[in-house]
Amino acid sequence: MQIKYILYVLAMPLTIQMVFAQRHDPLKKDTTNTKQLKEVVVTGTRTAKSLQQVPIPITRITAEEIRKKGLVRLNEVLSEQTGMTILDDPHGQGIQIQGFDPAYTMILIDGLPIIGRNTGILELSRITTNNIERIEIVKGPTSSLYGSEAMAGVVNIITADPEKGVSGGTSIRYGTNKTADVSLNSAYQNDKFSISGFANRYSSGGYTLNSSSGLPTVSPFAGYTLNVKSSYKIDHLTTIKLSVRYYTNDQDSRYLVSGRYAGGTGTERDFNFAPVITHHFSDQLFSTLQLYRSTYKTNSDVRYEDDRSVYDQTYFNQAFNRAELQNDYTVKDNLKLTAGAGAQYETVEATRYTQLQSFTSGYGYVQADWLPIKRLDIIAGGRYDLHSVYKSQFSPKLAASYAVNNKLTLLASVGKGYKAPDFRQLYLNFTNAEVGYSVFGYEEAAAGIQRLQQQGQIQSVLIDPASLQRLNAESSTAFNLGYRYRPTTKIYCTANLFRNNITNLIETASIAIKTNGQSVYSYFNLNKVYTQGIETDLSYQVFKPLQLAGGFQYLEAYDQDVLNQIAAGKVFTKDAATNLTKLIKSSDYGGLLGRSKYTYNVRVNYLDQKTGINAAIRAIYRGRYGYKDSDGNGIVNRDDEYTKGYVLVNASLSKPMFKEAIRLQLTAQNLLNYKDTQVILNLPGRLIYAGIAYNFSKK
């Protein structure tokens, strides 16, 4: 890692303190502590805790911040956060944290996991933000509390609870590509009972990045979200809650396949059901029993347009069931214990699996939150997972925060994270009918090779499937070191140094060559990888209406095995100009695909107190990153293997009316109209939206 960036970030608090020391009046009442009491987070510790005190890297985004920017989908919100990058995939848009692929970040709604990763990516745009209270983002492994898929971190979308009395509202956003987002909500709450309902319709006419082809890059779609939450206080000690969420999406598609057009409709369904009961046994002991069932289903029927014969018919059905009991016990004022246990049962049935497959697992976790002295907060804990397929996992974590004073808090943490082999890596049984290659999960590899041999399709076996070692969970050891700094009420700065050492990374490799020249692939625990870097974020209230802010990330992400081979002089390339073969130097190696070494953002917000008009402009820069291997050596090392760096400029303008009951909104994304039609398919160009929202509350 480049030392100048480390020194810059670590020196920032001292620099800021020197600049503002003379301007800050020590006799003036400081409202910082009052504000911190309101900035409570729950995701990082599973208990309510002050944002300034929690000893792990965490970001809190409020609904008001999101509304002022005119953002309505989860991918729009996360794309503007420091240290987070949206990655594009044929199956959706996922989020990259600390250099990890999207499959390693857990997405929660009200603390419950969202399923539907049939290729490892969970499509973020299927989640609306119109009914939320806040979003909490934990960076770094959180497997000590949440288990698998939390190796990179957790994004928790916390939906809004009803206000007392009757409340409700509606909002509409419409713009480029016939994109419409319409929401309707209502709620009621009294002293014992509350209920809220939310409905959303999100649709688009799609777009194409190649108008001459006549084919859509993103096809037209229409999606609906329905959400109902209710609660009832049986008495002052016991409350029961119920949450139901349903999402459906229909998308038309059209392709050109070997000179023939094919088209059809794909459907997507997501249903979540979660009853909860909470009980206070005493002032010290609080328990929560939660049941959760989630189902996710897709179905696609694509046919050739000329004769209606089948091009592709697929389905994917996944179910997730969980029961969990969590207990929170206050031993004394400075020591709190959290302990829980649960059991899960998951199934998947799909076109690319030979039969219904299932996982059964159980887990237990414990955490201690201890303040040995007023300024020092220590959190220690761990989780043990038992699984029906892969080896058991233990994920410990130790974190501490130290308040140097009421302005500066230092943070340090170390922890283990893991990601279990998924259904695809274990049970996939797929042959591409057009190209001719095959991919088998670990459990299917031996039978798949034998079947192809019997059919005379195998030319040579490279690796005997019987010699394959059992797949183990991928694991990481992570280190984070940083601070939160608020020298005055006008300025706030955070920084974090991170390092993740990843072992047993699951990769695909060829195990046989078919008679058609194509390969047969399977999954292996192969590589050792590390990601490391530094990120910092700074906001400054220049004067009451104007706020300036910015964030920066420097990232290194490398395969340690490749570095070892380069050091041993075993990796070569062909010079693009001379076509001569030459040795690769470590400085030539560009690291893992899809990782930008430099990303930053700049944010300006102006709020006119008299009129309520809020104007904001944000610029997000993503540095170049490797996306292909053009010389066949398996790594990124030549300039023609990188995308160009680019800047996205987003802006918004909002105006509240009638005592803020109505809000008018104008939003622009990608104002500079940047496109990369070959590589970045999630950038359709400039997007302009207009919206209006109405809300009421009657107590």
C-alpha positions, -999 to 999 in steps of 0.1 A, spaced: 0 0 0 13 35 -8 25 51 24 16 86 15 -22 78 16 -18 63 51 1 93 64 -24 117 48 -54 101 65 -38 95 99 -27 131 100 -61 146 91 -75 149 126 -45 169 138 -47 192 107 -84 198 111 -79 205 148 -53 231 141 -74 248 115 -105 250 137 -91 254 171 -91 292 171 -126 294 155 -143 272 180 -156 289 211 -151 266 241 -177 284 260 -203 279 234 -227 251 240 -218 220 220 -248 202 205 -227 173 193 -236 150 221 -273 157 216 -270 147 180 -251 116 188 -279 103 210 -301 104 179 -276 87 157 -282 51 169 -273 20 149 -282 -17 155 -267 -37 126 -231 -39 138 -239 -53 173 -275 -64 170 -283 -39 198 -290 -2 198 -257 17 201 -244 53 195 -229 57 160 -199 76 174 -192 48 200 -197 16 180 -161 2 174 -165 -11 138 -167 8 104 -204 16 99 -223 41 78 -258 54 86 -280 69 58 -313 85 68 -345 86 48 -343 124 48 -309 124 31 -322 99 5 -354 120 -2 -335 152 -7 -314 135 -33 -344 121 -51 -331 85 -49 -357 57 -48 -339 24 -55 -312 8 -33 -286 7 -61 -289 44 -66 -283 51 -29 -253 27 -25 -236 39 -57 -230 73 -41 -214 60 -9 -176 62 -3 -159 28 -7 -188 12 -24 -189 4 -61 -218 -10 -82 -208 -40 -103 -227 -49 -134 -236 -85 -143 -260 -100 -168 -282 -110 -138 -282 -77 -120 -263 -50 -102 -245 -59 -69 -223 -39 -45 -185 -42 -40 -172 -35 -5 -134 -35 4 -127 -52 -29 -151 -82 -24 -175 -94 -51 -212 -88 -44 -217 -124 -33 -198 -116 -1 -221 -89 12 -253 -98 30 -284 -77 22 -310 -74 50 -344 -58 53 -352 -52 90 -324 -76 99 -338 -105 77 -317 -118 48 -330 -114 12 -325 -145 -9 -324 -149 -47 -287 -151 -56 -290 -177 -84 -257 -165 -98 -242 -149 -67 -255 -114 -73 -286 -100 -56 -303 -74 -79 -303 -42 -58 -328 -23 -79 -355 -47 -69 -355 -30 -34 -373 4 -30 -362 30 -5 -395 48 -4 -407 32 29 -374 32 49 -363 49 80 -326 45 74 -299 23 58 -270 9 79 -238 -4 62 -212 -24 81 -179 -28 63 -157 -58 71 -166 -93 81 -197 -97 102 -200 -134 102 -196 -134 141 -233 -122 141 -247 -131 107 -228 -161 94 -222 -168 57 -225 -141 30 -214 -114 55 -177 -118 48 -174 -84 32 -201 -67 53 -238 -61 57 -263 -37 43 -294 -34 64 -325 -16 51 -346 -6 81 -382 2 72 -402 30 89 -424 23 119 -458 41 121 -462 74 138 -489 78 165 -522 84 150 -530 81 113 -504 89 86 -499 82 50 -488 95 17 -480 89 -19 -451 97 -43 -445 95 -80 -413 97 -101 -412 96 -139 -385 101 -164 -361 88 -190 -368 55 -207 -404 57 -195 -393 48 -160 -420 52 -134 -418 47 -97 -451 51 -78 -456 45 -41 -485 46 -17 -484 42 21 -507 44 51 -503 37 88 -521 37 121 -508 35 157 -523 38 192 -509 28 226 -512 -10 220 -516 -16 183 -499 -4 151 -502 -14 114 -487 0 82 -490 -8 46 -468 1 16 -472 -5 -21 -448 3 -49 -448 -1 -87 -415 3 -105 -415 0 -143 -393 9 -173 -395 8 -211 -359 -5 -211 -330 9 -232 -305 -2 -258 -268 8 -260 -267 -3 -296 -296 12 -315 -286 -3 -348 -292 -38 -335 -328 -32 -326 -323 -53 -294 -326 -41 -259 -296 -40 -235 -321 -39 -206 -356 -51 -215 -389 -35 -205 -402 -46 -171 -428 -39 -144 -423 -47 -107 -445 -45 -76 -436 -44 -39 -462 -49 -11 -452 -46 25 -473 -49 57 -461 -45 92 -481 -48 124 -475 -50 161 -496 -55 193 -485 -49 229 -500 -78 249 -489 -59 280 -460 -37 290 -436 -67 289 -446 -85 257 -451 -75 221 -459 -95 190 -450 -83 156 -456 -95 120 -440 -84 88 -450 -96 53 -433 -85 21 -441 -95 -15 -423 -86 -47 -431 -95 -83 -415 -85 -115 -423 -93 -152 -397 -86 -179 -400 -90 -217 -368 -100 -235 -356 -103 -271 -323 -118 -284 -305 -125 -317 -293 -161 -317 -273 -174 -347 -292 -151 -370 -326 -159 -355 -346 -137 -332 -359 -151 -300 -382 -135 -274 -403 -142 -243 -412 -133 -208 -394 -138 -175 -411 -136 -141 -396 -131 -107 -414 -136 -73 -401 -129 -38 -422 -135 -6 -411 -130 30 -431 -137 62 -417 -130 97 -436 -132 130 -417 -120 161 -424 -120 198 -404 -99 223 -406 -102 261 -389 -84 290 -384 -109 317 -369 -81 339 -351 -48 336 -320 -68 328 -332 -96 305 -349 -91 271 -356 -119 246 -367 -120 210 -381 -151 192 -383 -147 155 -395 -171 127 -388 -163 91 -398 -179 58 -387 -165 24 -393 -179 -11 -378 -168 -43 -389 -180 -78 -381 -172 -113 -394 -186 -146 -384 -179 -182 -399 -190 -215 -380 -178 -245 -389 -190 -280 -377 -184 -316 -399 -159 -333 -400 -177 -367 -413 -211 -356 -421 -207 -319 -397 -235 -310 -380 -233 -275 -348 -214 -272 -346 -214 -234 -370 -226 -207 -357 -223 -171 -370 -221 -136 -353 -214 -102 -372 -220 -69 -355 -213 -36 -369 -214 -1 -353 -203 32 -367 -211 67 -352 -199 100 -361 -199 137 -339 -178 161 -340 -169 197 -319 -139 209 -314 -128 245 -299 -95 257 -288 -94 293 -275 -64 311 -251 -78 337 -244 -43 350 -244 -8 336 -210 -13 319 -215 -49 307 -241 -62 283 -243 -98 269 -260 -108 237 -265 -145 230 -286 -163 204 -292 -196 187 -310 -206 155 -317 -233 129 -321 -229 91 -334 -251 64 -328 -241 27 -339 -258 -5 -334 -251 -42 -350 -267 -72 -340 -255 -107 -335 -264 -143 -298 -266 -138 -300 -290 -109 -307 -328 -112 -331 -328 -83 -342 -307 -53 -312 -299 -31 -313 -289 5 -291 -275 33 -297 -279 71 -277 -258 95 -277 -246 131 -258 -219 148 -251 -201 181 -235 -168 189 -225 -147 219 -212 -112 223 -200 -91 252 -202 -53 252 -180 -40 280 -170 -5 291 -142 -11 316 -137 27 317 -160 54 304 -140 61 273 -132 25 263 -157 2 247 -147 -34 240 -168 -58 221 -159 -95 219 -178 -124 205 -181 -153 181 -205 -175 162 -203 -213 156 -221 -227 125 -229 -264 119 -238 -274 84 -250 -306 67 -226 -302 37 -194 -283 46 -172 -282 76 -183 -264 108 -172 -228 111 -162 -206 141 -161 -168 134 -147 -148 163 -144 -110 165 -128 -85 188 -133 -47 184 -126 -17 206 -132 21 205 -115 46 226 -128 82 230 -97 103 233 -121 132 240 -156 141 231 -144 149 196 -121 120 186 -128 83 188 -103 57 177 -114 23 164 -97 -11 160 -111 -45 151 -100 -80 140 -124 -107 130 -130 -138 109 -155 -141 81 -166 -169 59 -188 -177 29 -202 -212 25 -202 -230 -8 -236 -222 -24 -260 -246 -42 -245 -237 -76 -209 -245 -65 -220 -279 -51 -249 -291 -74 -248 -273 -107 -254 -295 -137 -252 -273 -168 -242 -276 -204 -244 -246 -228 -262 -260 -258 -249 -233 -281 -212 -231 -272 -209 -266 -259 -190 -263 -226 -202 -279 -193 -201 -268 -157 -206 -293 -128 -207 -285 -91 -184 -305 -68 -211 -331 -59 -220 -336 -96 -186 -337 -112 -179 -374 -110 -213 -385 -123 -212 -358 -149 -178 -368 -163 -189 -405 -163 -221 -397 -182 -202 -377 -209 -176 -405 -212 -204 -430 -218 -218 -406 -245 -184 -404 -262 -181 -367 -255 -148 -367 -235 -115 -364 -253 -92 -363 -222 -96 -360 -184 -73 -334 -169 -83 -340 -133 -98 -372 -120 -131 -362 -102 -125 -389 -76 -93 -370 -65 -112 -337 -59 -111 -326 -23 -143 -317 -5 -152 -280 -9 -147 -260 22 -161 -226 31 -141 -196 19 -127 -177 49 -110 -144 57 -92 -127 85 -98 -90 86 -81 -60 103 -96 -25 105 -81 6 121 -96 40 120 -112 70 137 -143 92 138 -136 129 144 -159 158 150 -137 189 160 -168 212 159 -205 208 151 -197 218 115 -172 192 106 -171 154 107 -144 131 95 -140 93 94 -112 71 81 -105 34 80 -75 12 71 -84 -23 62 -68 -56 53 -85 -89 44 -66 -121 40 -88 -146 21 -82 -184 19 -99 -213 2 -113 -189 -25 -136 -210 -46 -127 -208 -83 -137 -227 -115 -111 -247 -134 -111 -271 -163 -112 -308 -153 -117 -323 -188 -116 -315 -226 -146 -325 -247 -144 -339 -282 -158 -305 -295 -128 -287 -281 -147 -271 -252 -140 -276 -215 -157 -292 -186 -154 -270 -155 -159 -277 -118 -152 -258 -86 -121 -259 -63 -108 -243 -32 -78 -227 -49 -65 -193 -44 -52 -171 -16 -63 -135 -21 -59 -103 -1 -75 -69 -3 -63 -39 15 -67 -2 14 -78 30 30 -110 51 29 -119 84 43 -149 107 43 -152 143 53 -181 167 56 -180 204 64 -209 228 71 -194 259 56 -223 280 68 -259 271 76 -272 266 41 -240 251 25 -224 218 31 -193 204 14 -183 167 16 -161 142 -1 -148 107 2 -118 87 -11 -108 51 -13 -75 35 -23 -77 -2 -29 -53 -31 -36 -67 -65 -45 -43 -92 -55 -41 -130 -59 -12 -141 -38 -6 -172 -59 -2 -150 -90 23 -128 -72 43 -159 -62 44 -171 -98 55 -137 -110 83 -136 -84 94 -171 -96 95 -159 -132 67 -181 -144 43 -156 -159 47 -142 -194 29 -118 -218 30 -108 -254 39 -71 -261 8 -56 -278 31 -36 -303 58 -61 -311 41 -94 -303 73 -105 -285 71 -126 -254 84 -111 -222 84 -118 -184 58 -101 -162 70 -79 -134 49 -75 -102 44 -38 -111 27 -50 -143 1 -70 -125 -33 -52 -123 -48 -73 -95 -83 -89 -95 -108 -81 -122 -133 -53 -116 -114 -35 -89 -105 2 -92 -74 13 -73 -88 48 -69 -124 60 -63 -136 92 -49 -167 114 -46 -174 151 -41 -208 163 -27 -222 198 -24 -256 205 -8 -273 239 -4 -305 243 17 -322 276 17 -338 279 52 -364 305 41 -379 287 11 -368 251 19 -353 246 -15 -326 220 -14 -300 218 -43 -274 191 -44 -247 180 -69 -225 149 -65 -196 138 -86 -184 101 -84 -151 91 -99 -142 55 -106 -107 48 -117 -98 23 -144 -101 -14 -137 -92 -46 -155 -120 -64 -172 -105 -90 -195 -74 -111 -203 -64 -103 -239 -30 -121 -240 -42 -154 -225 -20 -155 -194 -50 -154 -170 -42 -120 -154 -46 -83 -161 -13 -67 -172 -17 -48 -204 -33 -14 -210 -58 -28 -235 -72 -50 -207 -85 -20 -187 -115 2 -189 -110 40 -187 -117 59 -155 -149 79 -156 -169 105 -137 -206 104 -130 -223 136 -121 -257 135 -103 -278 164 -92 -311 171 -75 -334 200 -67 -363 198 -43 -389 222 -29 -413 215 0 -447 232 0 -477 235 23 -457 230 55 -437 202 39 -468 182 32 -458 182 -5 -424 179 -20 -415 186 -56 -384 169 -70 -362 171 -100 -334 146 -103 -306 140 -128 -282 111 -129 -251 108 -152 -254 145 -163 -223 142 -185 -240 113 -204 -210 89 -200 -214 55 -217 -192 25 -223 -213 3 -246 -188 -26 -246 -182 -31 -209 -205 -11 -186 -240 -21 -194 -257 -5 -164 -250 31 -176 -277 39 -202 -266 76 -204 -282 107 -189 -313 101 -168 -337 129 -159 -366 124 -135 -394 146 -121 -413 137 -90 -439 148 -64 -446 134 -30 -475 140 -5 -475 130 31 -499 136 60 -501 129 97 -530 132 121 -525 126 158 
